[in-house]
């Protein structure tokens, strides 16, 4: 079973692109999220966490896991979702989807393998479950919707184009 841990922001990115969660189902059997991440995802238009999962049809993809130890000196300045996601990645020895630079820097210091959605698209092209046209479309959507910056867009788009 292929698993990964995720912070909130990458999952919001998947929400914003057409076929985002469908793409992720091709990559992973299970996405572990801490309680704080699901709370952050469901905040706003959703009545409950269950309503969020049901709306996106991902109640079988996302699994909530409470980390045994989420308080670490290195992560005390991060938001609860990032803190708990880093703790889960350490606890389960799994890669972490995280996009905020401060959280990524700490995860690197803790030797956690990290990625964002743009990096996942590039990996999918290299491993061939996703074609370059689909990856380019999704990258363009991520950029247009403000989910990745221009530098990340250009760098990953160039790498995707080289795979063609």
C-alpha positions as CSV (number, residue, x, y, z in Angstrom):
1,X,0.0,0.0,0.0
2,X,1.5,3.3,-1.1
3,X,1.0,6.0,1.6
4,X,1.9,9.6,2.3
5,X,1.3,12.2,5.0
6,X,-0.2,15.6,4.0
7,X,-0.4,19.1,5.4
8,X,-3.4,21.2,4.5
9,X,-2.1,23.3,1.7
10,X,-1.3,20.5,-0.8
11,X,-4.8,19.1,-0.4
12,X,-6.3,22.6,-1.0
13,X,-4.2,22.6,-4.2
14,X,-5.8,19.3,-5.2
15,X,-9.2,20.7,-4.6
16,X,-8.5,23.7,-6.9
17,X,-7.5,21.7,-10.0
18,X,-9.8,19.7,-12.2
19,X,-9.2,16.0,-11.4
20,X,-6.8,16.8,-8.5
21,X,-8.0,14.1,-6.2
22,X,-8.5,11.6,-9.1
23,X,-4.8,12.2,-10.0
24,X,-3.8,11.6,-6.4
25,X,-5.7,8.3,-6.3
26,X,-3.5,7.1,-9.1
27,X,-0.4,7.8,-6.9
28,X,-1.5,6.8,-3.4
29,X,-3.8,4.3,-1.7
30,X,-3.9,6.3,1.5
31,X,-3.2,9.9,2.5
32,X,-2.7,10.2,6.3
33,X,-3.7,13.5,7.8
34,X,-3.7,14.7,11.4
35,X,-6.9,15.9,13.0
36,X,-5.8,19.6,12.7
37,X,-5.4,19.2,8.9
38,X,-8.9,17.8,8.4
39,X,-10.3,20.6,10.7
40,X,-8.6,23.2,8.5
41,X,-9.8,21.6,5.3
42,X,-13.4,21.5,6.5
43,X,-13.5,25.0,7.9
44,X,-15.6,27.4,6.0
45,X,-18.3,26.2,3.6
46,X,-18.6,22.7,5.0
47,X,-20.9,21.7,7.9
48,X,-18.5,19.0,9.2
49,X,-15.3,17.1,8.4
50,X,-17.5,14.3,7.1
51,X,-19.2,16.7,4.7
52,X,-15.8,17.8,3.3
53,X,-14.8,14.2,2.8
54,X,-18.1,13.3,1.2
55,X,-18.1,16.4,-1.0
56,X,-14.8,15.4,-2.6
57,X,-15.5,11.7,-2.5
58,X,-12.3,11.0,-0.5
59,X,-13.5,9.3,2.7
60,X,-11.7,6.2,1.6
61,X,-8.5,8.1,0.5
62,X,-7.8,10.3,3.5
63,X,-7.3,8.7,6.9
64,X,-7.1,10.7,10.1
65,X,-4.3,9.7,12.4
66,X,-3.5,11.5,15.6
67,X,0.2,11.8,16.2
68,X,1.4,10.5,19.5
69,X,3.8,13.4,20.0
70,X,3.2,16.6,18.1
71,X,5.0,19.0,20.4
72,X,8.6,19.5,19.3
73,X,10.8,22.5,19.9
74,X,11.6,22.7,16.2
75,X,8.0,23.0,15.2
76,X,6.5,25.2,18.0
77,X,6.2,28.3,15.7
78,X,4.3,26.4,13.0
79,X,0.5,26.1,12.7
80,X,-1.2,23.1,14.3
81,X,-1.7,21.3,10.9
82,X,2.0,21.6,9.9
83,X,3.1,20.6,13.4
84,X,0.9,17.5,13.5
85,X,1.7,16.5,9.9
86,X,5.5,16.7,10.5
87,X,4.9,14.6,13.7
88,X,2.9,12.0,11.7
89,X,5.6,11.8,8.9
90,X,8.2,11.1,11.6
91,X,6.1,8.6,13.4
92,X,5.1,6.6,10.3
93,X,8.4,7.2,8.5
94,X,6.5,8.4,5.4
95,X,7.1,11.2,3.0
96,X,5.3,14.5,3.6
97,X,3.3,16.7,1.3
98,X,3.9,20.3,2.5
99,X,4.1,23.5,0.6
100,X,4.9,26.3,3.1
101,X,8.6,27.1,3.1
102,X,9.0,27.3,6.9
103,X,7.5,23.9,7.4
104,X,9.5,22.4,4.5
105,X,12.7,23.7,6.0
106,X,12.0,22.1,9.4
107,X,11.0,18.8,7.7
108,X,14.3,18.8,5.8
109,X,16.2,19.4,9.1
110,X,14.3,16.4,10.5
111,X,15.3,14.4,7.4
112,X,11.7,13.9,6.3
113,X,11.2,13.4,2.5
114,X,9.1,16.2,1.3
115,X,7.2,17.2,-1.8
116,X,4.5,19.6,-3.0
117,X,1.8,19.0,-5.6
118,X,4.0,20.3,-8.4
119,X,6.7,17.8,-7.5
120,X,4.1,15.1,-7.4
121,X,3.1,16.0,-11.0
122,X,6.7,15.8,-12.2
123,X,7.1,12.4,-10.5
124,X,3.9,11.1,-12.1
125,X,5.2,12.1,-15.5
126,X,8.5,10.4,-15.0
127,X,6.7,7.2,-13.7
128,X,4.3,7.5,-16.6
129,X,0.8,7.3,-15.0
130,X,0.3,10.9,-16.1
131,X,1.1,12.3,-19.6
132,X,3.0,15.6,-20.1
133,X,-0.2,17.3,-21.5
134,X,-2.2,16.5,-18.4
135,X,0.7,17.5,-16.1
136,X,1.1,20.8,-18.0
137,X,-2.6,21.6,-17.7
138,X,-2.6,20.9,-14.0
139,X,0.5,23.0,-13.5
140,X,-1.1,25.9,-15.4
141,X,-4.2,25.6,-13.2
142,X,-2.1,25.6,-10.0
143,X,-0.3,28.7,-11.2
144,X,-3.4,30.5,-12.4
145,X,-5.2,29.8,-9.1
146,X,-2.2,31.1,-7.1
147,X,-1.2,27.7,-5.6
148,X,2.4,27.8,-6.9
149,X,4.6,30.8,-7.7
150,X,6.0,31.6,-11.1
151,X,9.5,30.3,-10.3
152,X,8.1,26.8,-9.3
153,X,5.8,26.8,-12.3
154,X,8.6,27.5,-14.7
155,X,11.1,25.1,-13.2
156,X,8.6,22.2,-13.0
157,X,7.1,23.0,-16.4
158,X,10.5,22.9,-18.0
159,X,11.2,19.5,-16.4
160,X,7.9,18.2,-17.6
161,X,8.5,19.4,-21.1
162,X,11.9,17.7,-21.1
163,X,10.2,14.4,-20.4
164,X,8.1,14.7,-23.6
